[in-house]
Amino acid sequence: MRVALLTRAVFPLHGYGGLERHVYDLARALVERGVEVTLITPPPGDPELTAEAVHPAIHGEFIPYRTFPMAGRRGTTVLDRSTAYPIWGLRAGRRALELVQEQRIDIVHGFGASVLGYARPRLRARSEGPNASAGQPRPRAEGPSASEGQARADGPGATAPLVMNPQGLEEFGATDPSRAPLKIAAYLPLRRAVLFCAAAADAVIATDRALEPYVLSHLRIPPNRMTTIPNALDLRALDRDTDPGMIAHLRHQHEVTLGERILLSVGRLEASKGFHVLVRALAAVREHGALDGRPWRWVSLGDGPYRPMLDQLASELGLERHVRFLGRVTDREMHAWHELSTLFVHPTLYEGSSLVTLEAMAHRRAVVASAAGGIPDKVRPGENGWLVPPGDPSALAAALSGAISDPTRLARYGLAGRTIVEREFSWAAAGDATVELYRRLLG
């Protein structure tokens, strides 16, 4: 089986993030199952990197990503995603079509608008398939049917089945469009591109059960073309990269004292991640005395345009002594900080699947998080963590106070979180489910 993976970013070629990490793990899981993977993505930031940095068996096709000057600065992300990204998706999708026509690819699997150039010929091929030509309706089933996947013909217009993963649905406002109306309006070109890709797809992947109704409503697809395969973790790699030497090094370097409570967050520093809500909640917790008695600090891993604002807010609230923005760190440093932490806090305003939450759970850490996106599938109150309404600093402060007051419960919740990941969110299950989806589409 030969698969083309199309994505605007993948770790380690383009930094570290939820999408980047998911594609990295997916590509490796497919290779482990005997799938030949061609990765179609923008050129890496480091010209010395190749697709082999993802896995030695992966073939890379780098499609230039051309954007405007000064892109990447605060306030430019939406503009870039609504202009440069769909244009790149046209080029990347056309390259995938060429590989299919050369009979080098059996399945095209894309993320968001990355398959835009492949969507139109795939939509045409599906409409001209055996069922369409006979005037018969396609059969409905729990997942994509084999007849949909086999709607292909020889010749210039031939296409392979298309699998599309919309990831976080940020351009639609994810699970709460009311939170960013201006941003959603600015995303109109990207939304149209994603809708077109979804209409052409033989299968659309929802990454959590909690996201299923939003995938159906935002993308306007019938239920029989949606398949739920949770985003997952490679637990073997996570355990392997958890280095006791790095833990000791960070403890010494950052002067982490015995018994110090470390509240850890991981994510890009932007408005949608809600870190400004967390800063206000921490100030409230401190004022009520819940953090008195032992040293504590909030450690944030990740960078982004809102870092100066968060620094200023922490200073205004008198928290500068307790707040550490460490920027981007290596995998080993991130895993070490999880091991040093007391509690993981994810105050996001809206979210997709949230791999960072899964990583904290895999490190046996209890979680306080917003009830946004796919997080309620993972964080289960009374079992492994606390859920609060997004954007509510008072509710977040109350949850934090309750969490840090009971170390025994924190340990119990942490163990339960690891069990949930092992049972429901490991690549052992997700990799098999993805290959099974491919086989079903290919008949």
Salt bridges, closest charged atoms under 4 A:
ASP25 OD2 - ARG21 NE 3.77
GLU32 OE1 - ARG236 NH2 3.11
GLU61 OE2 - HIS59 NE2 3.18
GLU61 OE1 - ARG95 NE 3.03
GLU98 OE1 - ARG95 NH1 2.81
GLU102 OE1 - ARG104 NH1 2.84
ASP106 OD1 - ARG2 NH2 2.87
GLU148 OE2 - ARG126 NH2 3.90
GLU170 OE2 - LYS183 NZ 2.77
ASP176 OD2 - ARG179 NE 3.19
ASP202 OD2 - ARG122 NE 2.84
ASP202 OD1 - ARG126 NE 3.48
ASP208 OD1 - LYS378 NZ 2.55
ASP234 OD1 - ARG236 NE 3.85
ASP239 OD2 - ARG418 NH2 2.87
ASP241 OD1 - ARG332 NH2 3.68
GLU260 OE2 - ARG297 NE 2.65
GLU270 OE1 - ARG268 NE 3.12
ASP311 OD2 - ARG307 NE 3.98
ASP331 OD2 - ARG21 NH1 2.61
GLU339 OE2 - HIS363 ND1 2.69
GLU351 OE1 - LYS273 NZ 3.24
GLU351 OE2 - HIS346 NE2 3.32
ASP406 OD2 - ARG409 NE 3.72
GLU422 OE2 - ARG418 NE 2.84
GLU424 OE1 - ARG209 NH2 3.95
GLU424 OE1 - ARG380 NH2 2.82
GLU424 OE2 - ARG423 NH2 3.15
ASP432 OD1 - ARG33 NE 2.80
